């Protein structure tokens, strides 16, 4: 059975101080840089269109004080033509602005999504242990849509509206400074209100987006676990949990709506009061003859033209804050050090304790590793591949000295491991693991549930890196090898087989980059899968569906085993690969698997004697340490703990 990893949810950041929205949005610049020319052009076009709108009041002033006052129909028609041309020009410029940003910003969103996906593939397994899939999905979908919408609309219009307000304020003061001061009076209180609104809305937006991620997780788990939900009649409890999350999300959305209504109300009311006051004061000045009617019309038209830019400030700030929190959530993932960075293939790169990027662990957390110079080769034993039932003259020690074990094969030297998010004072899950699996040898790993078997096997393909000690493959320190190179040498079949929404052939051939159709047939034969695969509607071209749930557990496990052996790996790690098979199929798979194991160096997690008999030797893992090493019959004779495990008493006692 799989060992349980120490996991914890990602940190709750809603209670932490949030970075400024501007700083968060500036982090998007590397993605926007390739389309900066179009963005700047679109902003310029938007400003130009907005300024054209401010010219319209000046034309109205000319018409009222000129042709209208002088009763000149020709001048009125000319003024109308000017207004029509200005209106058409404004509309065309706004359409051009939209066209300029649509295609490039779709590309920016696609580039960010692609970067996120590639980064997720390179993050350590410990990261995926802690983060729910729903949170990651929401960052790659909803959050990136918010970022694209911000770049397409609010970003441009924050600049356009700010410029419009500034130019309009100058025009108001030039036309009549006393009336201009009346209209500009609400500016200071609106700035204060917008500052308060921005802080509150930013926290509300963050809470909403995190809750949406949690809701996505529940929906995904309910779909993938529908058989369990239906089988145990848990649909009501799942529906109740879903309703609770949707209610919390609804509450947060309503809070956002209240905040937005509050700021929009103030942004509308204060300017309207100012316009009303300016209208009364301007009318009195026209009546006194100190102000022309045309100037009052132009003044009020300019004020009305500025009403939308002022009223939209709250709406644009809201969208900006949502985009800022989306950017924060996106970069929370992107900032996690990846396991493969430039220089990882160099000695010492990416190794805990070297301070290299991508380790996920600080320099002081990992003790020095034992140097490979302490190992020296020994002659290969020609009898290694004789049947596993052949017993040596004496039992081997539980912990071997790597100095005498040789540099070939798979060597664990003083390996220690604790999960990255485990409490610092907790004991390590694995302690001083010292073991040598000789070239071409098959070693069975046996231990009670929770003893660390699966965790130990996960260290070989570098799904995790040891906290201390070292692992070597054919004399090469595993930590000095790039993960691509490691995974070309090592193949793994996990106890819980995972299949993808692809064909049978695609799922199996995933195990070997250069695997061909001939390798597919050989791998299916080893896993005794050619029979049921041939009976599928389209044979190996049949789509297996999401998670391979259209297949039985044993069929999925056999395909996972075929995937592990298809690439003829130098090292093979099998985590209880036959647990879901019936006795007859298990015997057939074992017979075929013996031929594969004869050509590779293998570590096999085993719980049943039939699987143990595939191995040349057996290592007993107990309490996080290698307690004994020997053949199956030897350990049955000399080790009571091993005898209890093989008879089932050890597991029953637990």
N, C-alpha and C positions, 0 to 999 in steps of 0.2 A: 504494500500500500504506500501511497505517496506520503512523504513527511510534510508536516504542516509548517509553512513559513510564517515567520513573524511579520504581520502586516499591520498597517495603520492607515487611516484615511488621510488625504492631503490636508494640509493645514487650513483652518478657517481664517480667511484673510479679511472678512468683513469688519472685524473688531480692530484690525491693525491700522496704523496711520496710512492713508492712501497718498501715493505720489501725486503731484499736480497734474491736471489734465494735459497741460501743454507739454510737460516733460514726457508723459506717456505717449502722446501723439507724435512727438518728434522721433520716437523710436521707429516709426513707420517709414521714415525717410529713405533708408536703403532700398526698400521695395518700390517706393514711388520715384526714386531717382531716374530710372530708365525712361519714365514718361513725363519727366519734369517739364519738358518743352511744351507738351500739350496742356499740362496743368496750368502753367504760367500763361499760355496763350488763352486758355479758357477763362482764367481769372481776368485777364486784360479785356477780353471781349465782354465779360459780364460787367465790369466797371464802366466800359464804354456805353453799353446798353443802358445802364442805370443813369449815367450822366445825361444821356439823350432824354431820358424821362424828366430830368430837371430842367431841360431847355424848354419843354412844353409850357410851363408857367410863364416864361419870358415872352413866348409868342402870344399867349393869352393877354398879357399886359399890353403888348403892342396893339392887339386887336381892339381891346376895350378903350384904351386911351386914344387910338387912332381911328380906324375905319368905323367902329361902332359909334364913338362920340361924334364923328363927322358925318355919320349916315352915308358911308361909302360902301355900297354892295360889292363892288369889285374888290376892295380891300378885304372884306369879310371872306369872299370866296378864296382869295389868295391865302389868307390866314388859315382857312380850313384845309387848303391843299398842303400847307406847311405842316399842320398838325397830323394830317393823314400820312405824309411821308415820314415824319418822325416816329409815329406809331408803328408803321410797317418796318422801319429800320430797327426799332427797339425789339420787335417780335423776332425778326430774322436773326439778330445778334444773339438773343437768348436761345433760339433754336440751334445756332451754330455752336454756342457754348456747350449745350447738351450733347451735340454730336461729337465734339472734341474729346469729351471725357468718357463716353460710354464704353467704347472698345478698349482703350488702354487700362481703364480701371477694372474691367473684367479680367484682363491679363494680370493685373496686380493681385487680385483676389486669388486667381489660379496659382500664381507663383508662391504666395504665402501658404496656400493649402498644400502645395507640393513640398515646400520646405518643411512644413510641420510633419507631413507624413514621413518624409525621409529621416527627419530627426527622431521621430518616434521609433523607427526601425533601429536606430543606433543607440537608443537609450538603454541603460542596464535593466535587467529583469527586475531588480529591486525597485526601480521606479514604477514599473507596471504592477508590481505587487501592492503598491500603496495607492495608486490612482485608479478610480473607477472609470470604466470605459465610457459611461455617459458623460462625465466631465470632459474627457478628451474629445468625444464626438461633438459636443456643443461648442468647444473651442474651434474645431475645424469646420463648422457649418454656420451656426447662428452668429457667433462672434465675428467671423470673417465677413459675413454679409453686412453686419453693422459697420465694420471698418470701410467696406466698399461704399456703402451709402453715405458715410461721412465724407469720404474723399470726393464723391460725385456731387454732393449738394451742400451740406453745411460748411465745409472747408472753404469753398468758393464764395458762398454768400456771406460768411462772416467777414471776409475781406471786402466783398462788393457792398454790403450794407454799411460797414464801417466807413468806407470811402464816400458812399452816398450821404450818410448822415453828416460827415465832415464838410463836404462840398455844399450840401443843403444849408447847414448852419451858417456858413460864410455868406451864401446868397441871402438868407433871411436877415442877417445883420447888415448887409450892404443895402438891402431894399428899405428896411426901417429898423434901426437898432433897438428902439424901445419895444416894438412888438417882438423882435427876435429874442430879447432877454426874457420876455414872458413865456415864449414857447420853449426856451432852453432851460427854464427853471426846474423841470422834473429830472434833468440829467443826473444830478448828484444823488438824489434818493433812489433813482433807478439803478445806478451803479452799485450802491450798497446792497439793495435788494437782490440784484443778480449775483453778487458775491456770496451772499448767504444761501441763495437757491442752489448755486453750483455745488457747494460743499455738501448740502443735504441730498441733492439729487444724485451726486456721484456715489454716495454710500448706498442709496436705494437701488441704483442701477446695478451695483456690484452684487447686492443681495439677490436681486431678481435673476441675474445671469447664473449665479451659483446654484440657485434653486432649480433653474431650468436644466442645468447639468444633472442634478440629482434626479429630477423627474425623468430625464432621458435614460438614466441608468435603470430605474425601476421598469420602464417600458421595455427596454432591451432584455432585462433579466426575465420579465414575465413572458416574453415571446420565446426566448431560448429555453426557458424552463417550463413551458406549457404542459409537458407530460407530467412533470412532478406536481404542478398546481392542480391539474385535473385528477391525477392519480390519488392525491391525498385530500381532494375536495377543499382546497385552500383558496378558491377563487374569491370568496367573500372577504377573507382577510387581506388578500392582495388588492382587491378593489378598495378596501378601507384604507390601506396604506397609500394607494394612489390618490384617493380623495383628500387625504390629509396633506399630501404634498401639493396637490393642485390648489387646495384652499390656502396654503401658505403662500404659494406663488401668486394667487389671486389677490391676497392681502397686500403683498409687496407691490404688485402692479397698480392696485388702487392707491397706494401711498404715492407712487410715482405720479399717477394721474392728478391727485390732490395738489402735489407740489407744482406740477405743470400748470394746473388751473389757477393756482395762487399767483404765480409769477406772470402768467398771461393776463390775469385780471388787472394786476397793477400796471403792467406794460401797456394795457389798453386804456385804463381809466385816467392815469395821470396825464398822458399826452392829450387825451380828449378834453380834459379840464383846461389844459393849457391852450388848446385850439379855441375852445369856447371863450376863454378870457381874452385871447388875442382878437377874436372876431368882434367882441363887444368894444374893446378899446379901439380897434381899427375903424369900426363904424362911426364911433364918436369923432375920430380924427377926420374921416371923410366928410362928416356933417359940418365940422368946423372949417373945412377947406384946407387943412394942412396936409392932407394925403389924397392922392388921386384914386378914383375907383379902380383903375387898372392896376395900380400898385397893390391895392388891397386884394383884388382877385388873384394876382400873381403870388402874393404873399401866402394867401390861404391855399392856393393850389400847390405851392411848394411844401407847405406844412402837411397837406394831405398826401403828397407824394412820399413824404418821410414817415408817414404813419406805419406803413408795412415794414420798412426796415427796423423801426423801433419795436413794434409789436412782435416781430419775429425773433428778437434777440433771445427771449426765453426758450422758444422752440429750438433754435439753433444750438443754444448752450446745452439743452437737454440731449440732443443728438450727439453733440460733441462729447459730453460726459459718458454717454453709453458707449461711444466709440473708444474713449480713453480706457474705460474699464475692460472693454473687449480686448484692447491692445495689451493691457496689463495681464489679463488671463492668458492671452496667446504667448506672451514672452515669459510667463511663469514656466511654461513647458520648454520653450526654446532656450531658456537660460540654464536649464539643467545640463551639466556637462555630459557630452556624448561619450560612449565607450571607445569610439574610433575617431581620432583626430589626426591631423598631419603629424607625422613623426611617430605614430604608434608602432610602426614596424621596426623602429630602431630600438636597440637594447635599452631597457629602463623606461621607455615611453609608455605612459598609461598604466604604470605599476603603482599600486598603493605604497606610499612611503617615499616616492620620488618627487612628489609635488607636481607631477605631470598633469596637464588638463585631461579631463575625461575619466579620471579615476573615481570621482564621486566621494573620495575620502581625503581628509587633510593629511598633511605630511607626517604629523606626529602620531597618527592613529595606527600606523602599521610598523611593526618591528622589522629589523633587517632580515632579509631572506638569506637562507644558507647558500653559499656560492656553489656552482656546479663543479668547481675544481676539486671538491671533496669526494667526487665519485670517480671510480676507476673501473674499466671493463673487466668482466670475467668471462670465461669461455661459455658458449651456449651449450646447454644440456641437450644432447640429441634425443633423449627419451621424453622430452617435454610433451610431445603430441601423441604419446601412447594413450590408450584408453584411461579415462579419469579414475577408474576403479583400481588402477595399479598404485599400491602404497609405497612410499619411500621407507627407508630403513628407520628413520626417526622423525618425530614431529618437528616442524620448523618453528622457530620462535615467533611469538605474536608480533613483535616489532622488529623489523629488520634494519640493519644499519645500511643507509644508502651508499656508504663508502665501499661496501662489499657487494652491493647489489648489481652493479654494472650500470652503464649509461643507456642501454637500449630499453625499449618498451616504455611502459607508463610507470612513473615513479612519483610517489607522494613522499615528501621529506618534511616532517615536522609541521604538517598543515594544520592550521587552526582557522575556524570560521565562526563568525556571528553575523546575523543579518544586519544590514546597515542601520535600520531604524530600531534595533533592539536597545533596551536601556543600557547605558554604559557600564553599569555595575553588574549586569547579568552575565552568567557564565557562558562561554562559547558553546555553540551547538556541537562543533567538532573540535577535538583537542589532540594535538600531537599525533596526527595521522601519519604514520610511516609505513609505506607499503610499496612493494615492487612487483609489477606484473610484467613478466619477461616477454620479449618479442615472440609473437605467435601463440602466446598462452591465453587461455580463457580463465578468468578469475570470477567466481561467484561471490557476491556480497550479500551476507545474511545478517539479519538483526531484527529486533522487536520493532513494532510500530513506534514511530517517533524517535528512533535511534539516530537518524540522520543519513539514511542510505540514499534517498533521492537527492538530498542536498549535496552529498559527496559526489554523486555522479554529475550533478549540474556544474561542478567546478571544472570538469575536464573540457567541455566545449566553451568554457568561459562565459556561461550564463551569469555566474558570479565569480569574483576574484577572491582568493583566500585572504583572510585577515592577517595571517602570518604563515611562514613556511613557504615552500615552493613545490610546483608540480612540473615535471619535465616529460616531454615526448621524444623518445629516441635521443636523449641527452640534451635536448634544447629546452631551455627554460620557457614554460608556457607563457609567462608574462611578457617575454620579449617578442612573441609572435603576434602579428596582427590577427584580429578575429576572423577575417576572411581566410587567412591561411590555416588557422586552427580548425575552422569548420569545413575546410576542404580535406583535412586529415581525419576529422572525427565525425562520426554519424551517430545519431541518437534516436532511439525509439522510446517514447515516454509511456508510462503506464496508462495515462488518460490520452487516448489518441485524438488528435485534432485534424480534421479534414476541412478543406476549403470548398467554397462554391465553385467547383471546377469539375473537369472530367476525372475519371479514375486514373487515366494515364498521366494527366497533369499533376495530380496529387502525388503519385508515386515518383515520377521523374523529377519532382522538386528536390529529391534527395541526392541528385547528382547533376552537376552543371553540364557535364559532357555525356550524360547517359543517353543511350539510343534505344530504339524500339526493341532490339535484341536484349538489352539489359532489362527492359521492362518485363519481357517474358520470363527471363531467368529469376527476377526478383519476385514476381507473382508465384512462380513455381516454388521458390524457397518458402514463401509464406503460405503455401497451399491455398492461394487465392484465385488461381486461374479458373477453377471450376465455377465459383459463384460469379466471377467477373464475366466469364463467357456466357453465362445465363442472363446477364443484364440485357435490357432492350437493345442497346447499342454497343455492347461489349465494353472495352476499356474507354470508349468515347462517351460513355454514359455520364451525365451530370449527376453528382452525388448529392447535391443540395447543400444548404447551409449547415455547417458543422457535421455533414455526413449523416444527418439523422434519418435519412431514408434507408440506411444500412443498419444491420444489427451491431451490437457491441463487439462481437467476435470478428465480424467482417471489417469493421473499422480498425480493430487492433491488427488484423493481418495486413491490411493496406499500410498501416503505419510501420509495421515490420518490413514490408517490401520497400517502403521509402528509405528505410535505414540502410538496407543492404544493396540498393540498386547502383550506388556509385562505387562499389567495391572499396570501402573506406579502409585506411590504414589502421584506425582504431575504431572500435564499435562499442557503444554504450547502450545497454538494453535494460530498461527499468521494468522488471516483471512483465516481459513482453507476451506471455502466454496466459495471463490470468483470466481472460474472458473466453478461452477456448474450451470446447468439450474434450473429453478424454481421448477420443479417437483422433480428432483433428490435431490435438496437442502432440500426440505421438508422431503423426506424419510431419508436422512442422519441425519437431525436434530432430527427426532423422535428416531432413533437408538442411536444417540450421547447423548441424554438426559439420557439414562440408564447408559452409561459409566460415564458421569459427576456426576451421583449420588453416585459413589463409589470412587471418587478422589477429590483432591483439584486442581482447575483449574484456569488458567489465560488465557482469550481468547481475542485476538485483534479482534475488530469487526468494520465494517463500515456500516453494514445494520441492520435495526431494527430486521429482522428475526434472525440474529445471536445474537444480544443483548438479545433477549428474552430467549436464552438458559441459561442466567446467573441469579443468585440470586440477585446480585447487579452490579452496573456499576460505574467505576471510570473514570472521565474525566481528560485527560492529556492535559494541555494547557501551552505553554511557558516553557516546561520542568518541570512543577510542577503538582501535583494533585490538580485540581481546585475544584472538587466536587465529592462526593460519595453518591450514593443512588440507588433506583430502577429505571428502565427505565421510568416508568410513572411519578415517582416523579421528575426526572430531566427534563422530557419534560415539566412539569408544572412549575417548579421553576427556570430553568437555560436556559436563552436565547441562549447561545453559544451551548449547547447540542441540543436544539431544532433546531437550524440552521444546525448543522451537520447531524442530522437524516433526515432532510427534503432536504438535498443536497445543501442548500444555503451557508453553510460554505465553502464547497469545491468550489462551483461556484464563490464565492467572491475571491478565491485565483487564 
